[in-house]
């Protein structure tokens, strides 16, 4: 059985609307171990024939067989496997990667064969040494002569065994001395049992082969033998392919793709840095707006907590839209006392308020007076910083007062203790028995100086009313706010015989604010995402430019056996690497911005939470994957021969 067999093979191209027949009616058989020279003038079709033999190109007519297998209709990955396992290519222009050393160039085919790094490097060094390049192992192509580069190319062709060596004008760019060295190496490979197919226009070079096939105008015009060929055992074929599992092989190829990606980024560091800038700004914007949203939400929730956890406020009337609710009298201290006896209630406080003048010694200011019970300070989470609570019990009309920090600072400064002093509230002298901390002007709190007195004293001495404008209830933790609210409503309805009150649930307000905050955050994230989108478009544009610049490299990698998935993976990783590095820089800058806002004390702090960072990082990865897919797909869809022929 022939190793290679072509039957009525044809290859045509469409150029400028016209069909050009590059090959027509080609019938050719090549035995294992032959050294065949394809000879012809420029444009005769010899290189096209070699490309079809090496599965770099596909015929438009006829059949191409390799070891009896019809390869004419195989897919790209199947053809890549054939190139990887059977062929080695020696190109006229060498097609070495300038960014790699000689060893790294030689080991490229083994990467796509799933070979471990240690094994492929050892074989690359051995092959280069055999070809007399032991002193050039770590030199790059630009540091070597043409003959040395061609020997590196031969070593690369042998990396995976090189059962069939396809040499396209291997001596076309060499001086006579280097030409002789390269031909000697090819003849040595022939002696070792490799099948050699050499394309040349020089009949003198062709005579080194055992068989000369002359091509003219896309047809074979002669096929003659110099000597009879007896195929020796193939001593040079070394199967490096390891029986590694799919995952192991994939991880090795991914690792190599990542190495290539980072090398490319480093080689064009300025362009990469400018590309990163768009991602950095986008990620920083996303994290910043999410952080500001969470900071604003935290402030509002802290203000809600100032009412106390699990608290319910009860008001007279039918609702906030009841214009007459200020004139409705329905809540009494007895209601508060009755509620306090219920099992689902943790604590209850009547709440009455008024405004008026506060006077100490010769100074007078306007302030807020609140009539409460001792339980109010627990419900509203207002711990005392000085003194005690109402000493005689809040249900007695004692002339006692507890002041806030604003009142203490207004009348007593920072050094004088207010405890035991007499404060005149709307003409009523009260003994100050305690002081609480700063109220901070939180939601629902008046920023004016505030004085708290027993609600009985408030109703009998200040307001003169027997009705309460509000009752504040704290529900037991074991019951839950919503359940407790329903119980409170049912209890008071039964007690009053009517629904002449309404309630405000702090937990419900909290949930409403959280929902609104999330909606606002999503809106802000969308604004930041626009910046990230622009950065992603920039990344895609740079990757398309990179693919254009590296078309030859892509073609070479395909020629030595890279799958379409390998090419896609390489450029996807490069895009992801750029976006992830930009994401990390954006996160770092966001943390710096957060620290800056904290140090200068902005009204709304930027809370850089794990949630905000996660959103930013996920968006960076998504942008990298989405905007990297199209360039990677474009690179993977290139045809090997077209990519190799581009300058």
C-alpha positions as CSV (number, residue, x, y, z in Angstrom):
1,X,0.0,0.0,0.0
2,X,1.3,3.5,-0.9
3,X,1.9,5.9,1.9
4,X,0.5,8.8,-0.2
5,X,-1.8,8.4,-3.2
6,X,-3.5,11.1,-5.3
7,X,-6.2,10.2,-7.8
8,X,-7.3,12.7,-10.5
9,X,-6.6,15.5,-8.1
10,X,-7.4,19.1,-9.0
11,X,-7.2,22.4,-7.2
12,X,-8.8,25.6,-8.6
13,X,-9.0,29.2,-7.3
14,X,-11.3,32.1,-8.0
15,X,-9.4,35.3,-8.7
16,X,-11.1,38.4,-9.9
17,X,-14.2,36.5,-10.9
18,X,-12.2,34.0,-13.0
19,X,-11.4,30.4,-12.1
20,X,-7.7,29.5,-12.2
21,X,-6.7,25.8,-12.4
22,X,-3.6,25.5,-10.2
23,X,-3.7,21.6,-10.5
24,X,-5.5,19.3,-12.8
25,X,-5.6,15.6,-13.2
26,X,-2.8,14.8,-10.8
27,X,-2.1,11.1,-10.2
28,X,0.7,10.4,-7.9
29,X,1.8,7.6,-5.6
30,X,4.6,7.9,-3.0
31,X,5.9,4.9,-1.2
32,X,7.1,4.9,2.4
33,X,10.7,5.9,2.6
34,X,11.0,7.6,-0.7
35,X,12.9,10.9,-1.3
36,X,10.8,12.7,-4.0
37,X,11.6,16.1,-5.5
38,X,8.8,18.1,-7.0
39,X,10.4,20.3,-9.7
40,X,8.9,23.1,-11.7
41,X,9.0,26.8,-12.5
42,X,7.5,29.4,-10.3
43,X,3.7,29.1,-10.6
44,X,3.7,25.6,-11.9
45,X,1.7,24.3,-9.0
46,X,4.4,22.4,-7.1
47,X,3.9,24.2,-3.8
48,X,0.1,23.9,-4.1
49,X,0.6,20.1,-4.6
50,X,2.9,19.9,-1.5
51,X,0.3,21.8,0.6
52,X,-2.4,19.3,-0.4
53,X,0.0,16.4,0.4
54,X,0.6,18.0,3.9
55,X,-3.1,18.6,4.6
56,X,-2.5,22.3,4.7
57,X,-4.9,22.7,1.7
58,X,-7.8,20.7,0.3
59,X,-8.3,19.7,-3.3
60,X,-11.4,20.9,-5.2
61,X,-11.5,17.7,-7.2
62,X,-10.2,14.1,-6.9
63,X,-9.1,12.1,-4.0
64,X,-6.1,12.4,-1.6
65,X,-5.2,9.3,0.4
66,X,-2.8,9.0,3.4
67,X,-2.0,5.4,4.3
68,X,-5.2,4.4,2.6
69,X,-7.4,7.0,4.4
70,X,-9.3,9.5,2.3
71,X,-8.4,12.9,3.8
72,X,-10.2,15.0,1.2
73,X,-13.3,15.6,3.3
74,X,-11.9,15.6,6.8
75,X,-12.6,18.5,9.2
76,X,-10.0,21.0,10.4
77,X,-9.3,19.2,13.7
78,X,-9.0,15.8,12.0
79,X,-6.5,17.3,9.5
80,X,-4.6,19.0,12.4
81,X,-4.3,15.6,14.0
82,X,-2.8,14.1,10.8
83,X,-0.3,17.0,10.6
84,X,0.5,16.6,14.2
85,X,1.2,12.8,14.0
86,X,2.6,12.3,10.5
87,X,4.1,15.4,9.0
88,X,7.0,17.7,9.6
89,X,7.3,21.0,7.6
90,X,10.5,22.7,6.4
91,X,9.6,26.1,4.9
92,X,11.7,28.3,2.6
93,X,11.2,31.3,4.9
94,X,11.7,29.1,8.0
95,X,8.5,30.4,9.7
96,X,10.2,30.5,13.1
97,X,8.7,32.5,15.9
98,X,11.0,35.5,16.7
99,X,10.0,35.7,20.3
100,X,11.1,32.2,21.0
101,X,14.5,30.6,21.5
102,X,15.6,27.7,19.2
103,X,14.6,25.1,21.8
104,X,11.1,26.7,22.3
105,X,10.6,26.9,18.5
106,X,11.4,23.2,18.1
107,X,9.1,22.1,20.9
108,X,6.0,23.8,19.5
109,X,4.6,20.8,17.7
110,X,4.8,18.7,20.9
111,X,2.8,21.2,22.8
112,X,-0.3,20.3,20.7
113,X,0.6,16.6,21.1
114,X,0.0,16.8,24.8
115,X,3.7,16.2,25.7
116,X,4.9,17.3,29.1
117,X,7.3,20.2,29.2
118,X,10.3,18.2,30.5
119,X,10.0,15.6,27.7
120,X,9.6,18.0,24.8
121,X,12.4,20.2,26.0
122,X,14.8,17.3,26.3
123,X,13.9,16.1,22.8
124,X,14.3,19.6,21.4
125,X,17.8,19.9,22.8
126,X,18.7,16.5,21.5
127,X,17.5,17.2,18.0
128,X,19.3,20.6,17.8
129,X,22.5,19.0,19.1
130,X,22.3,16.3,16.4
131,X,22.0,19.1,13.8
132,X,25.1,20.8,15.1
133,X,23.3,23.6,17.0
134,X,24.3,22.8,20.5
135,X,25.7,26.3,20.9
136,X,22.5,28.0,19.7
137,X,19.9,26.3,21.9
138,X,18.8,29.5,23.6
139,X,19.4,31.9,20.7
140,X,16.4,33.5,18.9
141,X,16.0,33.4,15.1
142,X,17.3,36.9,14.6
143,X,20.5,35.8,16.3
144,X,21.2,33.0,13.8
145,X,22.2,32.7,10.2
146,X,19.8,31.4,7.5
147,X,21.4,28.0,7.5
148,X,21.1,27.7,11.3
149,X,17.4,28.8,11.1
150,X,16.7,26.2,8.5
151,X,18.3,23.5,10.7
152,X,16.0,24.7,13.6
153,X,13.1,24.3,11.2
154,X,14.3,20.7,10.4
155,X,14.5,19.9,14.1
156,X,11.0,21.2,14.5
157,X,9.8,19.0,11.7
158,X,11.2,16.0,13.5
159,X,9.8,16.9,16.9
160,X,6.8,14.6,16.8
161,X,8.6,12.0,14.7
162,X,8.2,13.5,11.2
163,X,7.2,10.4,9.4
164,X,6.8,12.5,6.3
165,X,9.1,15.6,5.8
166,X,7.7,18.2,3.5
167,X,10.4,20.7,2.5
168,X,9.3,23.7,0.4
169,X,12.3,25.3,-1.2
170,X,14.5,24.4,1.8
171,X,17.6,25.8,0.2
172,X,16.1,28.7,-1.7
173,X,17.3,31.4,0.7
174,X,20.7,29.8,1.6
175,X,24.2,30.3,0.4
176,X,26.0,27.3,-1.2
177,X,27.7,26.1,2.0
178,X,24.4,26.3,4.1
179,X,22.6,24.6,1.1
180,X,25.0,21.7,1.2
181,X,24.5,21.3,5.0
182,X,20.7,21.3,4.7
183,X,20.7,18.8,1.9
184,X,23.1,16.5,3.8
185,X,20.6,16.6,6.7
186,X,17.7,15.8,4.5
187,X,19.6,12.8,2.9
188,X,20.5,11.6,6.4
189,X,16.8,11.7,7.3
190,X,16.0,9.7,4.2
191,X,18.6,7.1,5.1
192,X,17.0,6.9,8.6
193,X,13.7,6.0,6.8
194,X,11.8,9.3,6.7
195,X,9.7,9.9,3.6
196,X,11.0,13.2,2.1
197,X,9.0,15.3,-0.4
198,X,11.0,18.4,-1.4
199,X,9.8,21.2,-3.6
200,X,12.4,23.0,-5.6
201,X,12.9,24.9,-8.9
202,X,16.6,24.0,-9.0
203,X,17.2,20.8,-10.9
204,X,20.7,20.6,-9.3
205,X,19.0,20.4,-5.9
206,X,16.4,17.9,-7.2
207,X,19.1,15.5,-8.3
208,X,19.8,14.8,-4.6
209,X,16.4,13.0,-4.5
210,X,15.8,9.4,-5.5
211,X,12.8,10.4,-7.6
212,X,12.1,13.6,-9.6
213,X,8.5,14.6,-10.4
214,X,8.3,17.5,-12.8
215,X,5.2,19.7,-12.9
216,X,4.2,22.3,-15.5
217,X,1.0,24.3,-15.7
218,X,-0.6,22.3,-12.9
219,X,0.1,18.8,-14.4
220,X,2.8,16.2,-14.0
221,X,4.8,16.1,-17.2
222,X,7.5,13.6,-16.1
223,X,8.1,11.2,-13.2
224,X,11.5,9.5,-13.2
225,X,13.7,7.8,-10.7
226,X,17.4,8.4,-10.1
227,X,17.8,5.2,-8.1
228,X,15.6,2.4,-6.9
229,X,14.2,3.2,-3.4
230,X,14.2,0.6,-0.7
231,X,12.5,1.8,2.4
232,X,14.7,1.2,5.5
233,X,13.3,0.9,9.0
234,X,12.2,4.3,10.2
235,X,14.7,4.9,13.1
236,X,14.0,8.6,13.4
237,X,10.3,8.3,14.3
238,X,9.7,8.8,18.0
239,X,6.2,8.9,19.3
240,X,6.2,11.4,22.0
241,X,2.4,11.4,22.5
242,X,1.6,10.4,26.1
243,X,-1.4,8.5,27.1
244,X,-2.5,11.5,29.2
245,X,-6.2,12.0,30.0
246,X,-8.2,14.7,28.3
247,X,-8.0,16.9,31.4
248,X,-4.2,16.6,31.7
249,X,-3.7,17.3,28.0
250,X,-6.1,20.2,28.1
251,X,-4.4,21.8,31.2
252,X,-1.0,21.5,29.5
253,X,-2.2,23.2,26.4
254,X,-4.0,25.8,28.4
255,X,-0.8,26.5,30.4
256,X,1.1,26.9,27.1
257,X,-1.7,29.2,25.7
258,X,-1.4,31.3,28.8
259,X,2.3,31.5,28.5
260,X,2.0,32.7,24.9
261,X,-0.7,35.2,25.8
262,X,1.4,36.8,28.6
263,X,4.5,36.9,26.3
264,X,2.4,38.7,23.7
265,X,1.1,41.2,26.2
266,X,4.7,41.8,27.5
267,X,6.0,42.3,23.9
268,X,3.5,45.1,23.3
269,X,3.3,46.4,26.9
270,X,2.5,50.0,25.9
271,X,-0.4,49.0,23.7
272,X,-1.6,46.6,26.3
273,X,-1.4,49.3,29.0
274,X,-3.5,51.7,27.0
275,X,-6.0,48.8,26.3
276,X,-6.1,48.1,30.0
277,X,-7.0,51.7,30.8
278,X,-10.5,51.4,29.5
279,X,-11.1,48.2,31.6
280,X,-9.6,49.8,34.6
281,X,-11.8,52.9,34.4
282,X,-14.9,50.7,33.7
283,X,-14.3,48.3,36.7
284,X,-13.4,51.2,39.0
285,X,-16.7,52.9,38.0
286,X,-18.8,49.8,38.6
287,X,-17.3,49.2,42.0
288,X,-17.4,52.8,43.0
289,X,-21.1,53.3,42.1
290,X,-22.0,50.0,43.8
291,X,-20.0,51.1,46.8
292,X,-21.7,54.5,47.0
293,X,-25.1,52.8,46.7
294,X,-24.2,50.4,49.6
295,X,-22.8,53.4,51.6
296,X,-26.0,55.3,51.1
297,X,-28.1,52.3,52.0
298,X,-26.1,51.7,55.1
299,X,-26.7,55.3,56.2
300,X,-30.5,55.0,55.7
301,X,-30.6,51.6,57.5
302,X,-28.7,53.0,60.4
303,X,-31.2,55.8,60.6
304,X,-34.0,53.3,60.6
305,X,-32.3,51.3,63.4
306,X,-32.3,54.5,65.5
307,X,-36.0,53.7,65.9
308,X,-35.0,50.4,67.3
309,X,-35.1,46.9,65.9
310,X,-38.5,45.2,65.4
311,X,-40.3,48.4,66.3
312,X,-43.8,49.5,65.3
313,X,-45.2,53.0,65.6
314,X,-48.9,53.4,66.3
315,X,-50.6,56.7,65.2
316,X,-54.2,58.0,65.5
317,X,-56.2,58.3,62.3
318,X,-56.6,56.1,59.2
319,X,-53.3,56.7,57.5
320,X,-50.7,59.2,56.4
321,X,-53.1,60.5,53.8
322,X,-55.7,61.3,56.5
323,X,-55.7,65.1,56.6
324,X,-57.6,65.1,59.9
325,X,-55.4,62.7,61.7
326,X,-53.9,65.5,63.8
327,X,-57.3,66.2,65.3
328,X,-58.1,62.5,66.0
329,X,-58.0,61.5,69.7
330,X,-57.9,57.8,70.2
331,X,-54.6,56.6,71.8
332,X,-54.1,56.8,75.6
333,X,-51.5,55.8,78.1
334,X,-53.9,52.9,79.1
335,X,-53.5,51.5,75.6
336,X,-49.7,51.5,76.0
337,X,-50.1,49.8,79.5
338,X,-52.4,47.1,78.0
339,X,-50.1,46.4,75.1
340,X,-47.1,46.0,77.5
341,X,-48.9,43.0,79.1
342,X,-49.1,41.1,75.9
343,X,-46.7,38.1,75.5
344,X,-45.6,39.1,72.0
345,X,-44.5,42.6,73.2
346,X,-41.0,43.2,74.4
347,X,-41.5,46.8,75.5
348,X,-43.8,49.8,75.0
349,X,-43.5,53.5,75.4
350,X,-46.1,56.3,75.0
351,X,-44.7,59.2,73.0
352,X,-45.9,62.8,73.2
353,X,-44.1,65.8,71.9
354,X,-44.1,69.5,71.9
355,X,-41.8,72.4,71.2
356,X,-40.9,75.4,73.4
357,X,-38.3,77.4,75.1
358,X,-35.5,75.8,77.1
359,X,-33.8,78.0,79.7
360,X,-30.8,77.5,81.9
361,X,-29.5,80.5,84.0
362,X,-29.6,83.4,81.5
363,X,-29.6,81.4,78.2
364,X,-32.7,80.5,76.3
365,X,-33.1,78.4,73.1
366,X,-35.9,76.7,71.3
367,X,-36.1,72.9,71.8
368,X,-38.1,69.8,71.4
369,X,-39.8,68.2,74.5
370,X,-40.7,64.5,74.4
371,X,-42.8,62.7,76.9
372,X,-41.7,59.0,77.1
373,X,-41.3,56.1,79.4
374,X,-38.0,54.6,80.4
375,X,-38.6,51.8,77.8
376,X,-38.3,54.4,75.1
377,X,-34.5,54.5,75.5
378,X,-34.3,50.8,74.9
379,X,-36.7,50.8,71.9
380,X,-34.9,53.7,70.2
381,X,-31.5,52.4,71.3
382,X,-30.4,55.5,73.1
383,X,-28.1,54.5,75.9
384,X,-27.3,57.0,78.7
385,X,-23.9,58.5,78.8
386,X,-24.4,60.2,82.2
387,X,-26.7,59.9,85.2
388,X,-29.7,57.6,85.3
389,X,-33.2,57.2,83.9
390,X,-36.3,58.6,85.5
391,X,-35.7,57.7,89.1
392,X,-39.3,57.7,90.4
393,X,-40.8,55.8,87.5
394,X,-42.2,57.4,84.4
395,X,-45.8,56.8,85.3
396,X,-45.6,59.5,88.0
397,X,-45.6,63.2,87.2
398,X,-42.1,63.9,88.5
399,X,-40.3,66.9,87.5
400,X,-37.3,65.1,86.0
401,X,-35.6,65.4,82.6
402,X,-33.0,63.6,80.5
403,X,-31.3,65.7,77.9
404,X,-29.5,64.9,74.6
405,X,-25.9,65.9,73.8
406,X,-27.0,68.9,71.8
407,X,-28.8,70.3,74.9
408,X,-25.8,69.5,77.2
409,X,-23.4,71.2,74.8
410,X,-25.6,74.3,74.4
411,X,-26.0,74.9,78.1
412,X,-23.2,73.2,79.9
413,X,-20.3,73.0,77.4
414,X,-18.0,70.0,77.4
415,X,-16.6,70.2,80.9
416,X,-19.5,71.0,83.2
417,X,-21.8,68.1,84.4
418,X,-25.5,68.7,83.8
419,X,-26.6,66.1,86.4
420,X,-28.6,67.7,89.2
421,X,-29.0,71.1,87.5
422,X,-32.4,72.8,87.0
423,X,-33.5,73.2,83.4
424,X,-36.7,75.3,82.8
425,X,-38.8,73.7,80.1
426,X,-41.7,75.9,78.9
427,X,-41.7,77.6,82.3
428,X,-41.6,74.2,84.2
429,X,-38.5,73.6,86.2
430,X,-37.1,70.1,85.8
431,X,-34.1,68.4,87.5
432,X,-31.7,66.8,85.0
433,X,-31.2,63.2,86.0
434,X,-29.4,61.8,82.9
435,X,-27.9,62.5,79.5
436,X,-27.8,60.6,76.2
437,X,-25.4,60.8,73.4
438,X,-25.6,62.5,70.0
439,X,-28.8,61.9,68.1
440,X,-27.1,62.9,64.9
441,X,-30.1,64.3,63.1
442,X,-31.0,60.8,62.0
443,X,-34.2,60.0,60.1
444,X,-37.2,61.2,62.1
445,X,-35.1,63.1,64.6
446,X,-35.2,66.9,65.1
447,X,-31.7,68.4,65.1
448,X,-32.7,71.0,67.8
449,X,-31.9,70.4,71.4
450,X,-34.1,67.8,72.9
451,X,-35.4,67.1,76.4
452,X,-37.1,63.8,77.5
453,X,-39.5,63.9,80.4
454,X,-41.9,61.3,81.9
455,X,-45.0,61.2,79.6
456,X,-47.3,61.7,82.6
457,X,-45.4,65.0,83.4
458,X,-45.6,65.9,79.7
459,X,-49.3,65.4,79.5
460,X,-50.2,67.1,82.9
461,X,-47.6,69.9,83.0
462,X,-46.6,70.7,79.4
463,X,-49.2,69.7,76.8
464,X,-52.3,69.4,79.0
465,X,-53.7,66.7,76.7
466,X,-54.9,63.2,77.9
467,X,-54.4,61.8,74.4
468,X,-51.2,60.4,72.9
469,X,-50.0,61.3,69.3
470,X,-48.0,58.1,69.2
471,X,-47.2,54.8,70.9
472,X,-43.9,53.0,70.1
473,X,-43.9,49.2,70.4
474,X,-41.0,46.8,70.3
475,X,-42.0,43.2,69.2
476,X,-40.3,40.2,70.8
477,X,-37.5,38.7,68.7
478,X,-39.1,35.3,68.8
479,X,-42.3,36.6,67.2
480,X,-41.2,38.7,64.3
481,X,-42.2,42.2,63.3
482,X,-44.9,41.3,60.7
483,X,-46.6,38.8,62.9
484,X,-46.4,41.1,65.9
485,X,-47.8,44.0,63.9
486,X,-50.9,42.0,63.0
487,X,-51.4,41.0,66.6
488,X,-51.1,44.6,67.7
489,X,-53.7,45.7,65.2
490,X,-56.1,43.0,66.2
491,X,-55.6,43.8,69.9
492,X,-56.3,47.5,69.5
493,X,-59.2,47.0,67.1
494,X,-60.8,44.8,69.7
495,X,-60.0,47.3,72.5
496,X,-61.3,50.3,70.6
497,X,-64.1,48.6,68.8
498,X,-62.9,50.3,65.6
499,X,-59.9,50.8,63.3
500,X,-59.2,54.3,64.4
501,X,-55.4,54.1,64.2
502,X,-52.7,53.0,61.8
503,X,-49.2,51.5,62.1
504,X,-45.8,52.0,60.6
505,X,-43.5,49.0,60.6
506,X,-39.8,49.8,60.7
507,X,-38.9,46.5,59.1
508,X,-41.3,47.1,56.2
509,X,-39.7,50.5,55.7
510,X,-36.3,48.9,55.8
511,X,-37.3,46.4,53.1
512,X,-38.8,49.1,50.9
513,X,-35.6,51.2,51.2
514,X,-33.4,48.2,50.5
515,X,-35.5,47.4,47.3
516,X,-35.3,51.0,46.2
517,X,-31.6,51.0,46.9
518,X,-31.0,47.8,44.9
519,X,-32.9,49.4,42.0
520,X,-30.8,52.5,42.2
521,X,-27.6,50.4,42.4
522,X,-28.6,48.6,39.3
523,X,-29.1,51.8,37.5
524,X,-25.7,53.1,38.7
525,X,-24.1,49.9,37.7
526,X,-25.6,50.2,34.2
527,X,-24.0,53.6,33.9
528,X,-20.6,52.2,35.0
529,X,-21.1,49.3,32.6
530,X,-21.2,51.7,29.7
531,X,-17.7,52.6,30.4
532,X,-16.7,49.0,30.7
533,X,-18.5,48.3,27.4
534,X,-16.3,50.9,25.7
535,X,-13.2,49.3,27.2
536,X,-14.4,45.9,26.0
537,X,-14.7,47.3,22.4
538,X,-11.2,48.6,22.7
539,X,-9.9,45.2,23.8
540,X,-11.7,43.5,20.8
541,X,-10.2,46.1,18.4
542,X,-6.7,45.5,19.8
543,X,-7.1,41.7,19.6
544,X,-8.2,42.0,15.9
545,X,-5.1,44.0,15.2
546,X,-3.0,41.5,17.1
547,X,-4.5,38.6,15.0
548,X,-3.7,40.5,11.8
549,X,-0.1,41.0,13.0
550,X,0.3,37.4,14.0
551,X,-1.4,35.7,11.1
552,X,1.8,33.9,10.1
553,X,2.2,32.6,13.7
554,X,-1.4,31.3,13.6
555,X,-0.7,29.5,10.3
556,X,2.5,28.0,11.6
557,X,0.8,26.7,14.8
558,X,-2.0,25.2,12.7
559,X,0.6,23.6,10.3
560,X,2.3,21.8,13.2
561,X,-1.0,20.5,14.6
562,X,-2.8,23.1,16.6
563,X,-6.5,22.5,16.8
564,X,-9.1,25.2,16.2
565,X,-9.8,25.1,20.0
566,X,-6.1,25.6,20.7
567,X,-6.1,28.8,18.6
568,X,-9.3,30.0,20.2
569,X,-8.0,29.3,23.7
570,X,-4.8,31.2,23.0
571,X,-6.6,34.4,22.0
572,X,-9.4,34.0,24.6
573,X,-6.8,33.7,27.4
574,X,-5.0,36.8,26.1
575,X,-8.2,38.8,26.1
576,X,-9.1,37.5,29.5
577,X,-5.6,38.2,30.8
578,X,-5.9,41.8,29.7
579,X,-9.4,42.3,31.2
580,X,-8.5,40.5,34.5
581,X,-5.4,42.6,34.9
582,X,-7.5,45.6,34.2
583,X,-10.1,44.4,36.6
584,X,-7.4,43.9,39.4
585,X,-6.1,47.4,38.8
586,X,-9.6,48.8,38.8
587,X,-10.3,47.0,42.1
588,X,-7.1,48.4,43.6
589,X,-8.0,51.9,42.5
590,X,-11.5,51.6,43.8
591,X,-10.1,50.6,47.2
592,X,-7.8,53.7,47.0
593,X,-10.8,55.9,46.1
594,X,-12.8,54.4,49.0
595,X,-10.0,55.1,51.4
596,X,-9.8,58.7,50.1
597,X,-13.5,59.3,50.6
598,X,-13.2,57.9,54.1
599,X,-10.3,60.1,55.0
600,X,-11.9,63.3,53.7
601,X,-15.2,62.4,55.2
602,X,-17.6,62.6,52.3
603,X,-21.4,62.8,53.2
604,X,-22.0,59.3,51.6
605,X,-19.2,56.9,52.3
606,X,-18.0,54.4,49.7
607,X,-18.5,50.9,51.0
608,X,-16.1,48.6,49.1
609,X,-17.7,45.3,50.0
610,X,-17.1,41.8,48.7
611,X,-20.4,42.2,46.8
612,X,-19.1,45.3,44.9
613,X,-15.8,43.7,44.1
614,X,-17.5,40.5,43.0
615,X,-19.7,42.4,40.6
616,X,-16.7,44.2,39.2
617,X,-14.6,41.0,38.8
618,X,-17.5,39.0,37.2
619,X,-18.1,41.9,34.7
620,X,-14.4,41.9,33.8
621,X,-14.4,38.2,33.0
622,X,-17.7,38.5,31.1
623,X,-16.3,41.4,29.1
624,X,-13.1,39.5,28.3
625,X,-15.1,36.4,27.3
626,X,-17.6,38.2,25.2
627,X,-15.3,40.7,23.4
628,X,-12.6,38.1,23.1
629,X,-14.7,35.4,21.5
630,X,-15.1,37.1,18.1
631,X,-11.4,37.8,17.5
632,X,-10.5,34.3,18.8
633,X,-13.2,32.7,16.5
634,X,-11.8,34.7,13.6
635,X,-8.3,33.5,14.3
636,X,-9.4,29.8,14.6
637,X,-11.3,30.0,11.3
638,X,-8.1,31.0,9.3
639,X,-7.0,28.3,6.9
640,X,-3.4,27.2,7.5
641,X,-2.1,27.8,4.0
642,X,-3.7,31.2,3.7
643,X,-2.3,32.3,7.0
644,X,1.2,31.0,6.2
645,X,1.2,32.9,2.9
646,X,0.4,36.3,4.4
647,X,3.2,38.7,5.1
